[in-house]
Amino acid sequence: MTHTVTTRPSVPTKPVGPLGTAGRSPAARTARRKALLHWIAVHCLGIAAALFFIMPFVFILLTSLMDDRQALTSALWPRSWNWDNYANVWNAPGFLTWWRNTLMYAGLGTLFTVVSSLPVAYALAKFRFRGRRIATMLVISAMMLPPQVIIVPMYLFWAKQMHMTGTLWPLIIPMAFGDAFSIFLLRQFLLTIPNEYLDAAKVDGCGELRTLLRIVVPLAKPGIAAVALFQFFYCWNDYFGPQIYASDNPAAWTLSYGLESFKDNHHTNWNLTMAATLLVMAPVIIVFFFAQKAFIEGVTLTGVKG
């Protein structure tokens, strides 16, 4: 007697779990849809903000590559790419002199500010002495003082006593005596450095100056970079100072002040004006592009401890 065994055909089942539709509840699908919409909204806002900041630079670049006639029209795209506009601007009378003066002003001003502000910030952050809070308040009060308030006595001093008008030295020399904003920013950063590092260095025989140079400076590189960039950008873009002290001497003009004269001399050549503007902005953009990590880190850490 034989028995026959019958097998049922396998019935395909729907996948169950997070990857299958059967395992998804309506609430999970709603949450996934909301997350997708949120991602799209955030990225759309980011793209819109990026275009808002980038489009002016694109407009300047495209205009600087047009010929003289097209630059006066409403056209947005150049008919021909006139790269020689940059060569004409670079070889314009006085432009190289403005470049040298600006590099000297920004370079020396940044160096003097960092070297003079760091010891003061170190003393306010790590020393314990009577009147430390009052000194800190004086530094903060100096930050609130507009430069226009003291410009008249300062100009009389440099013009009548020192006879240095017509040069950039009245702007560079005061930076060797510290800057209130730089001192405050460095102090806030130095407060984040643990005192145990300094105590260990003093136990090993380091004095205050050696501790500052060997321990504090390497640890404070992000804060120093932030201060240096702030000061470099300020000096590079400064228009008010060169206008006051160096306006009567074209050989001492900077790029920010000389650009105004260049625009007046080429008021119908918007392509050359835009090319000159881009050449003035390019160093600042390049410096920030390569130093943005240290700059952002330094600015962020200055508010950690008060």
Residue pairs with C-beta under 8 A, 6 or more apart in sequence:
14 20
14 21
14 22
15 21
15 22
15 23
16 22
16 23
17 23
18 24
57 278
57 281
59 76
60 274
60 277
60 278
61 274
61 278
62 76
62 77
62 78
63 71
63 270
63 271
63 274
64 85
64 86
64 271
64 272
64 274
64 275
64 277
64 278
65 78
65 81
65 82
65 83
65 85
65 271
66 75
66 78
66 79
66 82
66 271
67 78
67 79
67 80
67 82
67 271
68 268
68 269
68 271
70 78
70 79
70 271
71 269
71 270
71 271
71 274
72 268
72 270
82 271
85 271
85 272
85 275
86 275
86 279
88 272
88 275
89 95
89 262
89 272
89 275
89 276
89 279
90 96
90 279
92 262
92 272
92 276
94 250
94 253
94 258
94 261
95 258
95 262
95 276
97 250
97 251
97 253
98 253
98 254
98 255
98 257
98 258
98 259
99 255
101 168
101 252
101 253
101 254
101 255
102 235
102 236
102 254
102 255
102 256
104 168
104 172
105 168
105 171
105 172
105 235
105 236
105 238
105 242
105 254
106 232
106 235
106 236
107 232
108 172
108 175
109 171
109 172
109 175
109 231
109 232
109 234
109 235
110 228
110 231
110 232
110 235
112 172
112 175
112 176
113 175
113 178
113 179
113 182
113 227
113 228
113 231
114 182
114 224
114 227
114 228
114 231
115 176
116 175
116 176
116 177
116 178
116 179
117 178
117 179
117 182
117 183
117 186
117 227
118 186
118 212
118 217
118 220
118 224
119 212
120 139
120 178
120 183
121 182
121 183
121 184
121 185
121 186
121 187
121 189
121 190
122 186
122 190
122 212
122 216
124 132
124 135
124 136
124 139
124 183
124 187
125 186
125 187
125 190
125 191
126 190
126 195
126 198
136 187
139 180
139 183
139 184
139 187
140 180
140 184
142 180
143 180
143 181
143 184
147 240
151 244
154 170
155 165
155 170
155 244
155 245
158 164
158 165
158 170
158 245
159 165
162 170
164 170
164 245
165 245
165 246
165 248
166 245
166 246
166 248
166 249
166 252
167 245
167 246
167 249
167 252
168 242
168 245
168 246
168 252
168 254
170 241
170 245
171 235
171 238
171 241
171 242
171 245
175 231
179 231
181 230
182 227
182 230
182 231
185 223
185 226
185 227
185 230
185 302
186 220
186 223
186 224
186 227
188 223
188 302
188 303
188 305
188 306
189 220
189 222
189 223
189 226
189 298
189 301
189 302
190 216
190 220
190 223
191 304
191 305
191 306
192 301
192 302
192 304
192 305
193 216
193 219
193 220
197 215
197 219
198 211
198 215
198 216
201 210
201 211
201 214
201 215
202 211
206 214
206 215
217 224
221 294
222 294
222 297
222 298
222 301
223 298
223 301
223 302
224 298
225 291
225 294
225 295
225 298
226 294
226 295
226 297
226 298
226 299
226 302
227 298
229 287
229 288
229 291
229 295
232 287
233 284
233 288
236 255
236 256
236 283
236 284
237 256
237 284
238 254
238 256
239 256
239 257
239 260
242 252
242 253
242 254
242 256
242 257
243 257
246 252
246 253
246 254
246 257
247 253
247 257
250 258
250 261
253 261
255 280
256 280
259 276
259 277
259 280
262 272
262 273
262 276
263 273
263 276
266 272
266 273
267 273
288 295
